[in-house]
Amino acid sequence: MPRFKYVALSADGRNLSGLMEETDEASVRKALEGQRLVPVSISEAQPLFKRLGAMGQGRASTKAVLQFTEQLADLLQAGLPLDRALHVLMGTLEDKKMCDIVRNVRVDVERGSGLAASFAKYPGVFPKIYVNMVRAGEEGGILPVTLARLIEYYQRTIEFRSFLITSSIYPALLTVFGLVALAVLALTVIPKFGDIFADMGKELPFAAALLVSVSSALLRYGLFILGAVVATVVGLWLYIRTPSGMNWWHRLLLNIPLLGRILIRTQLARVLRTLGTLLASGVPILASLRIVHGLAELVPMKAALDRLAQAVKEGKGVAQPLKSDAFFPPLVGHLATVGEESGALDKMLLKVADQYDTEVRKATKNFVALFEPLIIAFMGLMIGAVVVSMLSAIFSMTDLPM
């Protein structure tokens, strides 16, 4: 008899996990509900060699998962049975890794396993939100509808990620090329000027002498300075990996003007869109909050979601805790109140996510528009100061006796 891993919520809100031997996933769910537990996730427990084999199959890109989901939704809406649809997909998918995964999923489905349980074996490809939404679609008999919501979710995620990457390319290139130019001047050009004036026995102007001293220090102690910088960065990175260090780092980022606002809105848009999508797909509110808690990256937001989950367990609903929590902007609480009163909480959460997506796009454009001239001005001043100092040294050569 197969063994299944489960995570469930008790009546007092505690997270429970363990192993259970049953014939299938539905039997495990029924047994947990008989113990007055709320199932959060159920997956078949595999031996170590099988888990390593699944990991060795590699990951599939987000675009490959989106392509698979779109084609599966189209085939199911056309009336094909699930196993037949998976068989067709094996010959149409372009990504080889995804095709191998679909082949294994098809074998599991033909053996009687649920689609969500098969997807759960590949956490690097199908995240928790994907698995839980598919499970909700299977249980509610609305799998094509659930897949359509997943398609929209992935499309928005890919679009927003591409926007952020595109917006950051130009400032990053400016910074890199500016630093490279300064390094070349400091390590090659300025030392030669210093040698020339040293041979002439002429005293350098103060600015040029300062540059030569800095350049000489970099050439002489550059490795030590680089080692100190690397040690500092590594130490800071190790500290940030600790709970207290991560909390300090995230709060520091959130307190930076404009950048902190962008980070909060970005995280809120992702969390609220996922929460709204899960609720629309029939996933219970506590299970949905558990999933989005894993999506949040900022420690203060994780803490806020913990407070929200605790309030929901106490029967306070969603809107009132959102309104009373200082971390969430007032817009979230007000629209959540409207959603609870109208019975359309999922739609209101998605609406807030859309508004924050738009706001983040505008704020990012403003940040990039402000950051680019600042980088250009800073690099221009630094390089200009080096050039002016060198020119002043050259002009001082006219005072030498001929």
Secondary structure as GFF3:
##gff-version 3
##sequence-region A 1 402
A	DSSP	beta_strand	3	9	.	.	.	ID=ss1
A	DSSP	beta_strand	15	21	.	.	.	ID=ss2
A	DSSP	alpha_helix	25	34	.	.	.	ID=ss3
A	DSSP	beta_strand	38	44	.	.	.	ID=ss4
A	DSSP	alpha_helix	48	55	.	.	.	ID=ss5
A	DSSP	alpha_helix	62	77	.	.	.	ID=ss6
A	DSSP	alpha_helix	82	89	.	.	.	ID=ss7
A	DSSP	alpha_helix	96	110	.	.	.	ID=ss8
A	DSSP	alpha_helix	115	119	.	.	.	ID=ss9
A	DSSP	alpha_helix	128	140	.	.	.	ID=ss10
A	DSSP	alpha_helix	143	184	.	.	.	ID=ss11
A	DSSP	pi_helix	185	189	.	.	.	ID=ss12
A	DSSP	alpha_helix	190	200	.	.	.	ID=ss13
A	DSSP	alpha_helix	206	240	.	.	.	ID=ss14
A	DSSP	alpha_helix	243	254	.	.	.	ID=ss15
A	DSSP	alpha_helix	259	280	.	.	.	ID=ss16
A	DSSP	alpha_helix	285	295	.	.	.	ID=ss17
A	DSSP	alpha_helix	299	313	.	.	.	ID=ss18
A	DSSP	alpha_helix	319	324	.	.	.	ID=ss19
A	DSSP	alpha_helix	330	342	.	.	.	ID=ss20
A	DSSP	alpha_helix	345	396	.	.	.	ID=ss21
A	DSSP	three_ten_helix	397	399	.	.	.	ID=ss22
###
